[in-house]
Amino acid sequence: MDGNKFISNESLIQFFYKDLDKINKKSVCPLPHEFILYSSEVLNDYALSDRFFQTQEGRVNEKVLGINFLEATHKSPRERKEIYKDVGDTVLVQLGFFSERVKRKGPDPKYYIHLGKSAYAGMEKLNASFYDIPNFYNLFSSSLEQMVNLLVTMRESHNFDSFEQYLLEGSEEYKNLFIHITSKKVS
């Protein structure tokens, strides 16, 4: 090994949890810790940019969340859960970290909030669970806008224009992680 520090997925989740929890505690109306944990796990999953895209007919395209959500009605319950989770989680990350891009590119962010809420509510109807917490996705759905605002505050607290910029310039540890991840994708 060349002496570079590598960060495990577990510590990346811990990083997001610590930052979100610190901001959440300062909130006038703090969110439940389970929402912070869930969002930290989502951020960990979306640390690699390929989660924002889908491949169709050999071409990589940006996800069209509204169409994906509508097409889910024609899928099996297991596939619907996956699609609803993907739509909700993508909305959470896009609005939390890339809100300026979302505002520039298309529908109003309120559309995406409604779409994300609908996706999480759809998961609840399919009896999806998160750590066996009753009604988790309904509760998370009702707090989605507040959770997005928490993510925006976290992003802004680091004084970076984007999540990518933070990974590239924010700290030597995360710079090494980004280099490690991208080198694995190339090889």
CNS distance restraints for C-alpha pairs under 8 A (distance, minus, plus):
assign (resid   4 and name CA) (resid 176 and name CA) 6.83 0.50 0.50
assign (resid   5 and name CA) (resid 173 and name CA) 6.58 0.50 0.50
assign (resid   5 and name CA) (resid 176 and name CA) 6.50 0.50 0.50
assign (resid   5 and name CA) (resid 177 and name CA) 7.67 0.50 0.50
assign (resid   6 and name CA) (resid 173 and name CA) 7.41 0.50 0.50
assign (resid   6 and name CA) (resid 176 and name CA) 6.52 0.50 0.50
assign (resid   6 and name CA) (resid 177 and name CA) 5.66 0.50 0.50
assign (resid   6 and name CA) (resid 180 and name CA) 7.26 0.50 0.50
assign (resid   7 and name CA) (resid  11 and name CA) 6.29 0.50 0.50
assign (resid   7 and name CA) (resid  12 and name CA) 6.92 0.50 0.50
assign (resid   7 and name CA) (resid 173 and name CA) 7.49 0.50 0.50
assign (resid   7 and name CA) (resid 174 and name CA) 7.74 0.50 0.50
assign (resid   7 and name CA) (resid 177 and name CA) 6.04 0.50 0.50
assign (resid   8 and name CA) (resid  12 and name CA) 6.54 0.50 0.50
assign (resid   9 and name CA) (resid  13 and name CA) 6.29 0.50 0.50
assign (resid   9 and name CA) (resid  44 and name CA) 6.86 0.50 0.50
assign (resid  10 and name CA) (resid  14 and name CA) 6.29 0.50 0.50
assign (resid  11 and name CA) (resid  15 and name CA) 6.04 0.50 0.50
assign (resid  12 and name CA) (resid  16 and name CA) 6.37 0.50 0.50
assign (resid  12 and name CA) (resid  44 and name CA) 6.29 0.50 0.50
assign (resid  13 and name CA) (resid  17 and name CA) 6.03 0.50 0.50
assign (resid  13 and name CA) (resid  40 and name CA) 5.30 0.50 0.50
assign (resid  13 and name CA) (resid  41 and name CA) 5.77 0.50 0.50
assign (resid  13 and name CA) (resid  43 and name CA) 7.53 0.50 0.50
assign (resid  13 and name CA) (resid  44 and name CA) 5.71 0.50 0.50
assign (resid  14 and name CA) (resid  18 and name CA) 5.93 0.50 0.50
assign (resid  14 and name CA) (resid  40 and name CA) 7.49 0.50 0.50
assign (resid  15 and name CA) (resid  19 and name CA) 6.33 0.50 0.50
assign (resid  16 and name CA) (resid  20 and name CA) 6.01 0.50 0.50
assign (resid  16 and name CA) (resid  40 and name CA) 5.14 0.50 0.50
assign (resid  16 and name CA) (resid  43 and name CA) 7.31 0.50 0.50
assign (resid  16 and name CA) (resid  44 and name CA) 7.89 0.50 0.50
assign (resid  17 and name CA) (resid  21 and name CA) 5.77 0.50 0.50
assign (resid  17 and name CA) (resid  36 and name CA) 6.19 0.50 0.50
assign (resid  17 and name CA) (resid  37 and name CA) 6.09 0.50 0.50
assign (resid  17 and name CA) (resid  39 and name CA) 7.95 0.50 0.50
assign (resid  17 and name CA) (resid  40 and name CA) 5.29 0.50 0.50
assign (resid  18 and name CA) (resid  22 and name CA) 6.12 0.50 0.50
assign (resid  19 and name CA) (resid  23 and name CA) 6.45 0.50 0.50
assign (resid  19 and name CA) (resid 154 and name CA) 6.74 0.50 0.50
assign (resid  20 and name CA) (resid  24 and name CA) 5.90 0.50 0.50
assign (resid  20 and name CA) (resid  36 and name CA) 6.41 0.50 0.50
assign (resid  20 and name CA) (resid  40 and name CA) 7.89 0.50 0.50
assign (resid  20 and name CA) (resid 150 and name CA) 6.94 0.50 0.50
assign (resid  20 and name CA) (resid 151 and name CA) 7.17 0.50 0.50
assign (resid  20 and name CA) (resid 154 and name CA) 6.47 0.50 0.50
assign (resid  21 and name CA) (resid  25 and name CA) 6.07 0.50 0.50
assign (resid  21 and name CA) (resid  33 and name CA) 7.52 0.50 0.50
assign (resid  21 and name CA) (resid  36 and name CA) 6.57 0.50 0.50
assign (resid  22 and name CA) (resid  26 and name CA) 6.86 0.50 0.50
assign (resid  23 and name CA) (resid  27 and name CA) 6.66 0.50 0.50
assign (resid  23 and name CA) (resid 150 and name CA) 7.05 0.50 0.50
assign (resid  23 and name CA) (resid 153 and name CA) 7.54 0.50 0.50
assign (resid  23 and name CA) (resid 154 and name CA) 6.96 0.50 0.50
assign (resid  24 and name CA) (resid  30 and name CA) 5.29 0.50 0.50
assign (resid  24 and name CA) (resid  31 and name CA) 6.61 0.50 0.50
assign (resid  24 and name CA) (resid 150 and name CA) 6.92 0.50 0.50
assign (resid  25 and name CA) (resid  30 and name CA) 6.00 0.50 0.50
assign (resid  26 and name CA) (resid  30 and name CA) 7.50 0.50 0.50
assign (resid  31 and name CA) (resid  35 and name CA) 6.61 0.50 0.50
assign (resid  31 and name CA) (resid  36 and name CA) 7.41 0.50 0.50
assign (resid  31 and name CA) (resid 143 and name CA) 7.94 0.50 0.50
assign (resid  31 and name CA) (resid 147 and name CA) 7.69 0.50 0.50
assign (resid  32 and name CA) (resid  36 and name CA) 6.90 0.50 0.50
assign (resid  33 and name CA) (resid  37 and name CA) 6.19 0.50 0.50
assign (resid  34 and name CA) (resid  38 and name CA) 6.05 0.50 0.50
assign (resid  35 and name CA) (resid  39 and name CA) 6.05 0.50 0.50
assign (resid  35 and name CA) (resid 140 and name CA) 6.70 0.50 0.50
assign (resid  35 and name CA) (resid 147 and name CA) 7.76 0.50 0.50
assign (resid  36 and name CA) (resid  40 and name CA) 6.07 0.50 0.50
assign (resid  37 and name CA) (resid  41 and name CA) 6.29 0.50 0.50
assign (resid  38 and name CA) (resid  42 and name CA) 6.28 0.50 0.50
assign (resid  38 and name CA) (resid 130 and name CA) 7.95 0.50 0.50
assign (resid  39 and name CA) (resid  43 and name CA) 6.10 0.50 0.50
assign (resid  40 and name CA) (resid  44 and name CA) 6.20 0.50 0.50
assign (resid  41 and name CA) (resid  45 and name CA) 6.25 0.50 0.50
assign (resid  42 and name CA) (resid  46 and name CA) 6.21 0.50 0.50
assign (resid  42 and name CA) (resid  89 and name CA) 6.49 0.50 0.50
assign (resid  42 and name CA) (resid  93 and name CA) 7.82 0.50 0.50
assign (resid  43 and name CA) (resid  47 and name CA) 6.06 0.50 0.50
assign (resid  43 and name CA) (resid  93 and name CA) 6.90 0.50 0.50
assign (resid  45 and name CA) (resid  51 and name CA) 7.69 0.50 0.50
assign (resid  46 and name CA) (resid  50 and name CA) 7.91 0.50 0.50
assign (resid  46 and name CA) (resid  51 and name CA) 5.74 0.50 0.50
assign (resid  46 and name CA) (resid  52 and name CA) 7.61 0.50 0.50
assign (resid  46 and name CA) (resid  93 and name CA) 7.57 0.50 0.50
assign (resid  48 and name CA) (resid 181 and name CA) 7.97 0.50 0.50
assign (resid  49 and name CA) (resid  53 and name CA) 7.62 0.50 0.50
assign (resid  50 and name CA) (resid  54 and name CA) 7.75 0.50 0.50
assign (resid  52 and name CA) (resid  62 and name CA) 6.46 0.50 0.50
assign (resid  52 and name CA) (resid  63 and name CA) 6.45 0.50 0.50
assign (resid  52 and name CA) (resid  90 and name CA) 6.97 0.50 0.50
assign (resid  53 and name CA) (resid  60 and name CA) 6.46 0.50 0.50
assign (resid  53 and name CA) (resid  61 and name CA) 5.55 0.50 0.50
assign (resid  53 and name CA) (resid  62 and name CA) 4.53 0.50 0.50
assign (resid  53 and name CA) (resid  63 and name CA) 5.24 0.50 0.50
assign (resid  54 and name CA) (resid  60 and name CA) 5.72 0.50 0.50
assign (resid  54 and name CA) (resid  61 and name CA) 5.47 0.50 0.50
assign (resid  54 and name CA) (resid  62 and name CA) 6.24 0.50 0.50
assign (resid  54 and name CA) (resid  63 and name CA) 5.82 0.50 0.50
assign (resid  55 and name CA) (resid  59 and name CA) 5.32 0.50 0.50
assign (resid  55 and name CA) (resid  60 and name CA) 4.44 0.50 0.50
assign (resid  55 and name CA) (resid  61 and name CA) 6.11 0.50 0.50
assign (resid  56 and name CA) (resid  60 and name CA) 6.55 0.50 0.50
assign (resid  56 and name CA) (resid  61 and name CA) 7.34 0.50 0.50
assign (resid  63 and name CA) (resid  68 and name CA) 7.81 0.50 0.50
assign (resid  64 and name CA) (resid  68 and name CA) 6.21 0.50 0.50
assign (resid  65 and name CA) (resid  69 and name CA) 6.03 0.50 0.50
assign (resid  65 and name CA) (resid  87 and name CA) 5.79 0.50 0.50
assign (resid  66 and name CA) (resid  70 and name CA) 6.29 0.50 0.50
assign (resid  66 and name CA) (resid 115 and name CA) 7.07 0.50 0.50
assign (resid  67 and name CA) (resid  71 and name CA) 6.03 0.50 0.50
assign (resid  68 and name CA) (resid  72 and name CA) 6.26 0.50 0.50
assign (resid  68 and name CA) (resid  83 and name CA) 6.95 0.50 0.50
assign (resid  68 and name CA) (resid  87 and name CA) 7.48 0.50 0.50
assign (resid  69 and name CA) (resid  73 and name CA) 7.61 0.50 0.50
assign (resid  69 and name CA) (resid  83 and name CA) 6.79 0.50 0.50
assign (resid  69 and name CA) (resid  84 and name CA) 6.54 0.50 0.50
assign (resid  69 and name CA) (resid  87 and name CA) 6.80 0.50 0.50
assign (resid  69 and name CA) (resid 115 and name CA) 7.96 0.50 0.50
assign (resid  69 and name CA) (resid 119 and name CA) 7.12 0.50 0.50
assign (resid  71 and name CA) (resid  75 and name CA) 7.29 0.50 0.50
assign (resid  72 and name CA) (resid  79 and name CA) 7.28 0.50 0.50
assign (resid  72 and name CA) (resid  80 and name CA) 5.09 0.50 0.50
assign (resid  72 and name CA) (resid  83 and name CA) 6.39 0.50 0.50
assign (resid  72 and name CA) (resid  84 and name CA) 7.54 0.50 0.50
assign (resid  73 and name CA) (resid  80 and name CA) 6.97 0.50 0.50
assign (resid  75 and name CA) (resid  79 and name CA) 5.81 0.50 0.50
assign (resid  75 and name CA) (resid  80 and name CA) 5.86 0.50 0.50
assign (resid  76 and name CA) (resid  80 and name CA) 6.09 0.50 0.50
assign (resid  77 and name CA) (resid  81 and name CA) 6.24 0.50 0.50
assign (resid  77 and name CA) (resid 126 and name CA) 6.79 0.50 0.50
assign (resid  78 and name CA) (resid  82 and name CA) 6.56 0.50 0.50
assign (resid  79 and name CA) (resid  83 and name CA) 6.18 0.50 0.50
assign (resid  80 and name CA) (resid  84 and name CA) 5.89 0.50 0.50
assign (resid  80 and name CA) (resid 123 and name CA) 7.82 0.50 0.50
assign (resid  81 and name CA) (resid  85 and name CA) 5.98 0.50 0.50
assign (resid  81 and name CA) (resid 122 and name CA) 7.72 0.50 0.50
assign (resid  81 and name CA) (resid 123 and name CA) 5.55 0.50 0.50
assign (resid  81 and name CA) (resid 126 and name CA) 6.88 0.50 0.50
assign (resid  81 and name CA) (resid 128 and name CA) 7.10 0.50 0.50
assign (resid  82 and name CA) (resid  86 and name CA) 6.05 0.50 0.50
assign (resid  83 and name CA) (resid  87 and name CA) 6.06 0.50 0.50
assign (resid  84 and name CA) (resid  88 and name CA) 6.04 0.50 0.50
assign (resid  84 and name CA) (resid 119 and name CA) 4.58 0.50 0.50
assign (resid  84 and name CA) (resid 120 and name CA) 6.38 0.50 0.50
assign (resid  84 and name CA) (resid 122 and name CA) 6.62 0.50 0.50
assign (resid  84 and name CA) (resid 123 and name CA) 6.17 0.50 0.50
assign (resid  85 and name CA) (resid  89 and name CA) 5.85 0.50 0.50
assign (resid  85 and name CA) (resid 119 and name CA) 6.69 0.50 0.50
assign (resid  85 and name CA) (resid 120 and name CA) 6.62 0.50 0.50
assign (resid  85 and name CA) (resid 123 and name CA) 6.97 0.50 0.50
assign (resid  86 and name CA) (resid  90 and name CA) 5.86 0.50 0.50
assign (resid  87 and name CA) (resid  91 and name CA) 6.16 0.50 0.50
assign (resid  87 and name CA) (resid 115 and name CA) 7.75 0.50 0.50
assign (resid  87 and name CA) (resid 116 and name CA) 6.36 0.50 0.50
assign (resid  87 and name CA) (resid 119 and name CA) 6.32 0.50 0.50
assign (resid  88 and name CA) (resid  92 and name CA) 6.24 0.50 0.50
assign (resid  88 and name CA) (resid 115 and name CA) 7.31 0.50 0.50
assign (resid  88 and name CA) (resid 116 and name CA) 4.22 0.50 0.50
assign (resid  88 and name CA) (resid 117 and name CA) 6.95 0.50 0.50
assign (resid  88 and name CA) (resid 118 and name CA) 7.98 0.50 0.50
assign (resid  88 and name CA) (resid 119 and name CA) 5.36 0.50 0.50
assign (resid  88 and name CA) (resid 120 and name CA) 5.88 0.50 0.50
assign (resid  89 and name CA) (resid  93 and name CA) 6.32 0.50 0.50
assign (resid  89 and name CA) (resid 116 and name CA) 7.49 0.50 0.50
assign (resid  90 and name CA) (resid  94 and name CA) 5.89 0.50 0.50
assign (resid  91 and name CA) (resid  95 and name CA) 5.89 0.50 0.50
assign (resid  91 and name CA) (resid 112 and name CA) 6.21 0.50 0.50
assign (resid  91 and name CA) (resid 113 and name CA) 7.11 0.50 0.50
assign (resid  91 and name CA) (resid 115 and name CA) 7.81 0.50 0.50
assign (resid  91 and name CA) (resid 116 and name CA) 5.72 0.50 0.50
assign (resid  92 and name CA) (resid  96 and name CA) 5.88 0.50 0.50
assign (resid  92 and name CA) (resid 116 and name CA) 7.27 0.50 0.50
assign (resid  92 and name CA) (resid 144 and name CA) 7.45 0.50 0.50
assign (resid  92 and name CA) (resid 147 and name CA) 7.81 0.50 0.50
assign (resid  92 and name CA) (resid 148 and name CA) 5.96 0.50 0.50
assign (resid  93 and name CA) (resid  97 and name CA) 5.77 0.50 0.50
assign (resid  93 and name CA) (resid  98 and name CA) 7.36 0.50 0.50
assign (resid  93 and name CA) (resid 148 and name CA) 7.76 0.50 0.50
assign (resid  93 and name CA) (resid 151 and name CA) 8.00 0.50 0.50
assign (resid  94 and name CA) (resid  98 and name CA) 4.86 0.50 0.50
assign (resid  94 and name CA) (resid  99 and name CA) 6.21 0.50 0.50
assign (resid  94 and name CA) (resid 102 and name CA) 7.13 0.50 0.50
assign (resid  95 and name CA) (resid  99 and name CA) 4.41 0.50 0.50
assign (resid  95 and name CA) (resid 102 and name CA) 6.90 0.50 0.50
assign (resid  95 and name CA) (resid 109 and name CA) 7.32 0.50 0.50
assign (resid  95 and name CA) (resid 112 and name CA) 7.99 0.50 0.50
assign (resid  95 and name CA) (resid 148 and name CA) 6.28 0.50 0.50
assign (resid  95 and name CA) (resid 152 and name CA) 7.73 0.50 0.50
assign (resid  96 and name CA) (resid 148 and name CA) 4.86 0.50 0.50
assign (resid  96 and name CA) (resid 149 and name CA) 6.69 0.50 0.50
assign (resid  96 and name CA) (resid 150 and name CA) 7.63 0.50 0.50
assign (resid  96 and name CA) (resid 151 and name CA) 4.72 0.50 0.50
assign (resid  96 and name CA) (resid 152 and name CA) 4.77 0.50 0.50
assign (resid  96 and name CA) (resid 155 and name CA) 7.68 0.50 0.50
assign (resid  97 and name CA) (resid 151 and name CA) 6.81 0.50 0.50
assign (resid  97 and name CA) (resid 152 and name CA) 6.11 0.50 0.50
assign (resid  97 and name CA) (resid 155 and name CA) 6.43 0.50 0.50
assign (resid  97 and name CA) (resid 162 and name CA) 6.61 0.50 0.50
assign (resid  97 and name CA) (resid 163 and name CA) 6.27 0.50 0.50
assign (resid  98 and name CA) (resid 102 and name CA) 6.37 0.50 0.50
assign (resid  98 and name CA) (resid 162 and name CA) 6.93 0.50 0.50
assign (resid  98 and name CA) (resid 163 and name CA) 7.95 0.50 0.50
assign (resid  99 and name CA) (resid 103 and name CA) 6.14 0.50 0.50
assign (resid  99 and name CA) (resid 109 and name CA) 7.75 0.50 0.50
assign (resid 100 and name CA) (resid 104 and name CA) 6.28 0.50 0.50
assign (resid 101 and name CA) (resid 105 and name CA) 6.06 0.50 0.50
assign (resid 102 and name CA) (resid 106 and name CA) 6.51 0.50 0.50
assign (resid 102 and name CA) (resid 107 and name CA) 7.73 0.50 0.50
assign (resid 102 and name CA) (resid 108 and name CA) 7.85 0.50 0.50
assign (resid 102 and name CA) (resid 109 and name CA) 6.80 0.50 0.50
assign (resid 103 and name CA) (resid 107 and name CA) 7.20 0.50 0.50
assign (resid 103 and name CA) (resid 108 and name CA) 6.29 0.50 0.50
assign (resid 103 and name CA) (resid 109 and name CA) 6.39 0.50 0.50
assign (resid 107 and name CA) (resid 111 and name CA) 6.34 0.50 0.50
assign (resid 107 and name CA) (resid 112 and name CA) 7.70 0.50 0.50
assign (resid 108 and name CA) (resid 112 and name CA) 7.21 0.50 0.50
assign (resid 109 and name CA) (resid 113 and name CA) 6.29 0.50 0.50
assign (resid 110 and name CA) (resid 114 and name CA) 6.14 0.50 0.50
assign (resid 111 and name CA) (resid 115 and name CA) 6.13 0.50 0.50
assign (resid 112 and name CA) (resid 116 and name CA) 5.97 0.50 0.50
assign (resid 113 and name CA) (resid 117 and name CA) 6.08 0.50 0.50
assign (resid 113 and name CA) (resid 144 and name CA) 7.12 0.50 0.50
assign (resid 113 and name CA) (resid 145 and name CA) 6.55 0.50 0.50
assign (resid 114 and name CA) (resid 118 and name CA) 6.07 0.50 0.50
assign (resid 115 and name CA) (resid 119 and name CA) 6.14 0.50 0.50
assign (resid 116 and name CA) (resid 120 and name CA) 6.24 0.50 0.50
assign (resid 116 and name CA) (resid 141 and name CA) 7.31 0.50 0.50
assign (resid 116 and name CA) (resid 144 and name CA) 7.56 0.50 0.50
assign (resid 117 and name CA) (resid 121 and name CA) 6.05 0.50 0.50
assign (resid 117 and name CA) (resid 141 and name CA) 4.57 0.50 0.50
assign (resid 117 and name CA) (resid 142 and name CA) 6.87 0.50 0.50
assign (resid 117 and name CA) (resid 144 and name CA) 6.63 0.50 0.50
assign (resid 118 and name CA) (resid 122 and name CA) 5.98 0.50 0.50
assign (resid 118 and name CA) (resid 141 and name CA) 7.44 0.50 0.50
assign (resid 119 and name CA) (resid 123 and name CA) 6.39 0.50 0.50
assign (resid 120 and name CA) (resid 124 and name CA) 6.50 0.50 0.50
assign (resid 120 and name CA) (resid 137 and name CA) 5.32 0.50 0.50
assign (resid 120 and name CA) (resid 138 and name CA) 6.57 0.50 0.50
assign (resid 120 and name CA) (resid 140 and name CA) 7.34 0.50 0.50
assign (resid 120 and name CA) (resid 141 and name CA) 5.50 0.50 0.50
assign (resid 121 and name CA) (resid 125 and name CA) 6.45 0.50 0.50
assign (resid 121 and name CA) (resid 137 and name CA) 6.08 0.50 0.50
assign (resid 121 and name CA) (resid 138 and name CA) 5.22 0.50 0.50
assign (resid 121 and name CA) (resid 141 and name CA) 6.19 0.50 0.50
assign (resid 122 and name CA) (resid 126 and name CA) 6.47 0.50 0.50
assign (resid 123 and name CA) (resid 127 and name CA) 6.52 0.50 0.50
assign (resid 123 and name CA) (resid 128 and name CA) 5.39 0.50 0.50
assign (resid 123 and name CA) (resid 137 and name CA) 6.60 0.50 0.50
assign (resid 124 and name CA) (resid 128 and name CA) 5.44 0.50 0.50
assign (resid 124 and name CA) (resid 129 and name CA) 7.40 0.50 0.50
assign (resid 124 and name CA) (resid 135 and name CA) 6.64 0.50 0.50
assign (resid 124 and name CA) (resid 136 and name CA) 7.51 0.50 0.50
assign (resid 124 and name CA) (resid 137 and name CA) 5.37 0.50 0.50
assign (resid 124 and name CA) (resid 138 and name CA) 5.99 0.50 0.50
assign (resid 128 and name CA) (resid 137 and name CA) 7.66 0.50 0.50
assign (resid 129 and name CA) (resid 133 and name CA) 6.48 0.50 0.50
assign (resid 129 and name CA) (resid 134 and name CA) 7.30 0.50 0.50
assign (resid 129 and name CA) (resid 135 and name CA) 7.63 0.50 0.50
assign (resid 129 and name CA) (resid 136 and name CA) 6.58 0.50 0.50
assign (resid 129 and name CA) (resid 137 and name CA) 7.26 0.50 0.50
assign (resid 130 and name CA) (resid 136 and name CA) 6.48 0.50 0.50
assign (resid 130 and name CA) (resid 137 and name CA) 7.82 0.50 0.50
assign (resid 135 and name CA) (resid 139 and name CA) 6.19 0.50 0.50
assign (resid 136 and name CA) (resid 140 and name CA) 5.99 0.50 0.50
assign (resid 137 and name CA) (resid 141 and name CA) 5.81 0.50 0.50
assign (resid 138 and name CA) (resid 142 and name CA) 6.32 0.50 0.50
assign (resid 139 and name CA) (resid 143 and name CA) 6.52 0.50 0.50
assign (resid 140 and name CA) (resid 144 and name CA) 5.90 0.50 0.50
assign (resid 143 and name CA) (resid 147 and name CA) 6.17 0.50 0.50
assign (resid 144 and name CA) (resid 148 and name CA) 6.11 0.50 0.50
assign (resid 145 and name CA) (resid 149 and name CA) 6.25 0.50 0.50
assign (resid 146 and name CA) (resid 150 and name CA) 6.29 0.50 0.50
assign (resid 147 and name CA) (resid 151 and name CA) 6.38 0.50 0.50
assign (resid 148 and name CA) (resid 152 and name CA) 6.24 0.50 0.50
assign (resid 149 and name CA) (resid 153 and name CA) 6.14 0.50 0.50
assign (resid 150 and name CA) (resid 154 and name CA) 6.20 0.50 0.50
assign (resid 151 and name CA) (resid 155 and name CA) 6.17 0.50 0.50
assign (resid 152 and name CA) (resid 156 and name CA) 6.09 0.50 0.50
assign (resid 153 and name CA) (resid 157 and name CA) 5.93 0.50 0.50
assign (resid 154 and name CA) (resid 158 and name CA) 6.81 0.50 0.50
assign (resid 155 and name CA) (resid 159 and name CA) 7.11 0.50 0.50
assign (resid 155 and name CA) (resid 160 and name CA) 6.88 0.50 0.50
assign (resid 155 and name CA) (resid 162 and name CA) 7.41 0.50 0.50
assign (resid 155 and name CA) (resid 163 and name CA) 7.06 0.50 0.50
assign (resid 156 and name CA) (resid 160 and name CA) 6.46 0.50 0.50
assign (resid 156 and name CA) (resid 161 and name CA) 7.65 0.50 0.50
assign (resid 158 and name CA) (resid 166 and name CA) 7.62 0.50 0.50
assign (resid 158 and name CA) (resid 170 and name CA) 7.99 0.50 0.50
assign (resid 160 and name CA) (resid 165 and name CA) 6.33 0.50 0.50
assign (resid 160 and name CA) (resid 166 and name CA) 5.95 0.50 0.50
assign (resid 161 and name CA) (resid 165 and name CA) 6.71 0.50 0.50
assign (resid 162 and name CA) (resid 166 and name CA) 6.48 0.50 0.50
assign (resid 163 and name CA) (resid 167 and name CA) 6.31 0.50 0.50
assign (resid 164 and name CA) (resid 168 and name CA) 6.13 0.50 0.50
assign (resid 165 and name CA) (resid 169 and name CA) 5.76 0.50 0.50
assign (resid 165 and name CA) (resid 170 and name CA) 7.13 0.50 0.50
assign (resid 166 and name CA) (resid 170 and name CA) 4.36 0.50 0.50
assign (resid 166 and name CA) (resid 171 and name CA) 7.55 0.50 0.50
assign (resid 167 and name CA) (resid 171 and name CA) 7.25 0.50 0.50
assign (resid 167 and name CA) (resid 174 and name CA) 5.48 0.50 0.50
assign (resid 167 and name CA) (resid 175 and name CA) 5.60 0.50 0.50
assign (resid 167 and name CA) (resid 178 and name CA) 6.49 0.50 0.50
assign (resid 168 and name CA) (resid 174 and name CA) 7.21 0.50 0.50
assign (resid 168 and name CA) (resid 175 and name CA) 5.09 0.50 0.50
assign (resid 168 and name CA) (resid 178 and name CA) 7.07 0.50 0.50
assign (resid 169 and name CA) (resid 175 and name CA) 6.62 0.50 0.50
assign (resid 170 and name CA) (resid 174 and name CA) 7.09 0.50 0.50
assign (resid 170 and name CA) (resid 175 and name CA) 7.34 0.50 0.50
assign (resid 171 and name CA) (resid 175 and name CA) 6.08 0.50 0.50
assign (resid 172 and name CA) (resid 176 and name CA) 6.14 0.50 0.50
assign (resid 173 and name CA) (resid 177 and name CA) 6.43 0.50 0.50
assign (resid 174 and name CA) (resid 178 and name CA) 6.11 0.50 0.50
assign (resid 175 and name CA) (resid 179 and name CA) 6.22 0.50 0.50
assign (resid 176 and name CA) (resid 180 and name CA) 6.00 0.50 0.50
assign (resid 177 and name CA) (resid 181 and name CA) 6.06 0.50 0.50
assign (resid 178 and name CA) (resid 182 and name CA) 6.12 0.50 0.50
assign (resid 179 and name CA) (resid 183 and name CA) 5.99 0.50 0.50
assign (resid 180 and name CA) (resid 184 and name CA) 6.29 0.50 0.50
assign (resid 181 and name CA) (resid 185 and name CA) 6.53 0.50 0.50
assign (resid 182 and name CA) (resid 186 and name CA) 6.43 0.50 0.50
assign (resid 183 and name CA) (resid 187 and name CA) 6.36 0.50 0.50
